[in-house]
Amino acid sequence: MQKVIITGGTGYIGSHTVVEFQNAGFEVVVIDNLSNSIIEVLDGIEKITGIRPIFYQVDVTEQKDLEIVFQKHGDAVAIIHFAAYKAVGESVQEPLKYYHNNIQGLLNVLSNMLKYDIPNLVFSSSCTVYGQPDKLPVTEDTPVVKPESPYGNTKKINEEIIDDTINSSENLCAISLRYFNPIGAHTSAYIGELPLGVPDNLLPYITQTAIGLRKELSVFGDNYNTPDGTAIRDYINVCDLAKAHVFAVKRLLNNVLKYEIFNIGTGKGSSVMEIIKAFETSTGQKLNYKIVDRRAGDIEQVWADTSKANKVLGWKAEVSLDETVKSAWEWEKKVKRD
């Protein structure tokens, strides 16, 4: 059985990706410091797959602790690197926190991969590297610019670090997956998005408002140059997104190219108001929301051209928006909070 190491594997995207790798027959080792997740996520993974992944509570910025894991599992065929801070708004307020955590973590992962001869990396990147593109949809050839937020800039810098490292290494290969906006939960409702504290992303704030944890949802701006004035994103089901990592590792194992980049989205943009309406329609829940000022670091609209991922990886998004928002609601209703 081939082994993969997944950093940030108890997080939102990470946990769903652990499920997909275990379902695909891989042995999974999870590294997470539990700074934005809880240990009980492993219970949900085990309920879905029947397998509890090997787990280490380790911070990837702590090189000595991280190396202990690599020493034990140097036979891994690939690393999937999620572990990073990800809140756009917080990154604007605390840029040094983001630059230290997100960049140092990758540096430590790469140095251990080189030391223990682990040949393949799948990096969790972001469409934020495109900033506000002049032309939509964005392809992988769309110019990368200085992103609107420090969070986005860490992804851009990390892609450059990976590119430089691969060019200097004979054996290392990588794929960067530029995510658009993952939403939803596993259909079992055993795992889903569980932000600690106030949610930074749209759908968990919607579900928490609907269930009564939040008084109302704030819609950040209604004066964008979009059909209904609210910002547009490419919202992709988290399980679809997770499956893309399995496709990426299988491609790396075939030793096709040293470094590739793929957009991972649906190829369709949806506005904030469209998400609200889809949630209300699919769940029957009426939302209390208000329009507020735009949020620092946000862009107006972006969605993906996914043709490269569809053709080259053989992957495509399959789950509908209505099914996705409903899965998030089913998860919210099952969440146990202290």
N, C-alpha and C positions, 0 to 999 in steps of 0.2 A: 504494500500500500504506500503510495507516494504521500509525502508529508509537506504541508505548507504552514508557515507561521503568519498569523494575522495580528498585527498591532492595532490596538483600539477595537479589539474583537468583541467587547461587550457593549460597545456603542450602538447607535441606531443602525447605520449602514453596516457596520462591522458584524453585528450579531446576525443580520439577515444573510450576510455573505458566508459566515461560518456554516449556517444551515445549508446553503447551496453547495459548498465544498464537501460537506459530510454526505449530502445526498448524492454527490457525484463520485463518491468512493475515496475521497482523500482523508488522510489523518490530519487533524487540525490542532495546532498549538496556538493558544490565545495569550496575548500580552496586553494588559490594560492596567492603568493606575487607578481606575474607578473614580476619576475626577468629575466625569459627567455621565456616569452610568452606575448600575448597582449589580452586585454579585448574583442576585436572583435571576438575572438574564440567562445565566447558565442553566437554570432549571427549565426555562422556557425552551431553550435550544434542545435540551435533552428530551423534553416532552414531544417535540416535533420530530426529531431524528432518531430517538432511542439511544443516542450517544452523547456522553458528556465530554466536551473537549478538554484537553490538558490546559490548565490555566496557571498563569503567573501574574501576580499583582506587582507589576514593575512599571516604573516611569521611564519612557524611552530617552528622556534627557539625562538619565543617570547611567553613564556608560558602564561602570563596573557591574551594576545590577543587570543591565541588559546583556552584557557579555556572558554572564553565567547561563542565561537561557540559550544563547547561541552555541556555547560549549556543549550543552546537552543535546541540542537539536541541529547540529551542523549538517545532518543528512537531509535537511529540508530541500525541496527542489525549487521553492519560490517563497518570497516574502510578499505579503499584501499589506501595504503601509497606509493605515487610516489615522493613526494616533496623532491628533492635532486639535488645537482650539479652532472653533469654526463660526463663532458669532460675529457677523459683520459689524453690527453696531458697537459691540464691546471692543472690537479691534480698533475702531476709530478712537475710543476713549483710552485704551491701554495698549498702544502699539508695541511697546517694548516686550510686554508679556507674550504677544503673538510672535514677534520675531525670534525671541529666545526659544520658546517651546516648539514652534513649528519647524524652524530651521535646524536647531540643535538636534531635535529628534531624528530628522532625516540623516544628518551627518553621522550620528551614532549608528543608525541602521546600516548605512552604506559601508562604514568602516568595518563593521562586524561581518557583513556579507563578503567583503574582500578578504578579510582575515580567515574566515571559515569556508571560503570557496562556495558560497551559495549563489548560483548563477543568475537567478531571475527575480525581477522586481516588478510588481504592479503598484503604481503610485496613484493615490487618491487626489486627483487634481480638480479643477473647477472652471466653469465657464466664466468666472470672474476675471480670468486672465485676458479676456477680450475687451474688458471695459464696456463702454457703450459703443458698439460697432456701427460703422457707417452704413453697412449693408446687411440685410437679414434675408434668410437665416445665415448663421455663421457656420463656416466650414473650418476644417483643421488648418486651412491655409489663410484664414482671416488673420490680419496682423494682430500680434499680441502687443498690448500697450500697457502702460503703468495703470494697474487697476484702481478702482475708486476707493478701495479700502486696504488697510494693512493686511487684513486676512487674505484678500485676493493677491496682494503683492507677495506674500509668503509662498503662495502656490506658484506664481510666476518664477520667483527666485529658485524654488526647489526644482522646478522643471529644468532650469539652467544648470543647477548643480548636478542633476542626474545626467544630463547630456554631456557635461564636461567629464564626469566620472566614467561614463561608459566609453567615451573617446580615449581615455587613458588606460582602460582595462581591456585585456584580451578576451576575458571570459564572461564579463557581466553584460546582461541584456535587460531591457526594461520596456514597459508599456505604461504610458500615462493616460488615464481615463479622465477626461474633462467632463465632470458631472454637470447636469443642469439641476433642476430642483427636485430632489427625492421626497416623496410623500407616501402616506399609507402605512400599512402594517401587514404582517403575515396573515394569511387567511384563517389560520387557527386561532388568532388573537392571543397567542402565547408570548409573542414579542412584538414590539412596535416602538414608536418614538416616545421617549420618556425624558424630556429635558428636566434637569434639576434647576429649580427656581423658575423665574418667568421665562416662558418660551420666546425664542428669538425668531422662530420660523412660523409661517402662516398657519398651516393646518393644525398643529398641536394647540395653537392659541384658539383656533376655531372650536376644536373639540372640547377644550377646557372651558370655554365660554358657554358652549351648549350644555355642558353637564353641570354648570353652576360654580365652577372654581374661579372664574373671572367674571367681573360684572359686565364687561363689554369688550368687543374687539375693536382695536384701532386700525383703521385703513389709512396707510401712510400716503396721502396725496390723492386727489381726484382731478388734478389739472395737468397730467401728463399728456403728451401728444399721442394718445391711443383712442380707440373707438369709444370707450366709456370713461376715459380719463384716469383709470387706475393702471398701475404698473403691470407689465406682462412678463411672464416667465414660462419656461418649458417644464411642466410638472410631470415627473416620471415616477411610476410605481417602484417602490424600494426593492421589491422582489425581482422585478425586471432588471433593475440596476445591479443588484447583487449577482445575478446570473452572468452579467457581462464580465465579471472578474474570473469566473471559471473559464469562459471562452478565451480571455486574455492569457491565462496561465497555460492553457492547452496550446495556444499559438506559440508562446515562448518556448515550450518544451519541444516544438518542432524546429527551433533554431532558424526562424525565417529571416528576421532582420534584427539589428542591434537595438534600435530604439524607434518606437512608433507612438503616435498620439491618436486617440479616438474621442470624438464627441459621443457622450452617452445621454440621450434624451429621447423625446417622442417625435421630434420634428414639427411640433405644433405649439404655438404660444397660447396661453390662457391668462386672462387678466385676474386680478384679485377679486373683482366682483363676480366673474364667472365661476371662480372656485367657491365663493360664498353661495351662489345660486345652486351650483352642483351639489354642495353639501346639503342645503335645505331640501332640494328635490329628492335626493337619494335616501335621506334619513328621516324626512318629515319634521326635522327640528328647525324652529325659527331662531335666527341669530339676532342678538342685540349688538349693533355695531355703530361706530361713528367715524366720520372723516376727520383726520388730523393732518398736521403739516407733514411734508415729506421727511424721510429719515436720512440722516447723513450716511453717505457711502452707497446708497441704493442707485441703481441705474433705471432708465425708463423702460426698456424692453429688450429682451433677448430670447431667441430660441434657436434650436440646433438644426443643422443639416446632418442627418445621421447616415447618409448613404455609404460613407466609408466603413462605419461599424457594421452596417447591414451586409455589405458585399465582402469585406476583407475578414472581419471576425466571424461572420455568419450569425450575428446576434441582431435581434430587433425587439423593441418594446411591444408588449402584447396586451397588457391589462388596461381597460378603459378608465377614463377619469372618474366616472360614476362609481365603478367597482372600487377604485382606489380610495376615494374619500369615504365610502361606506366602510371599508376595512379599517380605516383610522378611527371611525366612530365605534365599531365593534370592539376594537382594542381599548379605547378610552373607557368604555363601560365596564371592562374587566380589570382595569388597573386598580391595584390596592395601594393606597397612600396612608402613611402614618399620620 
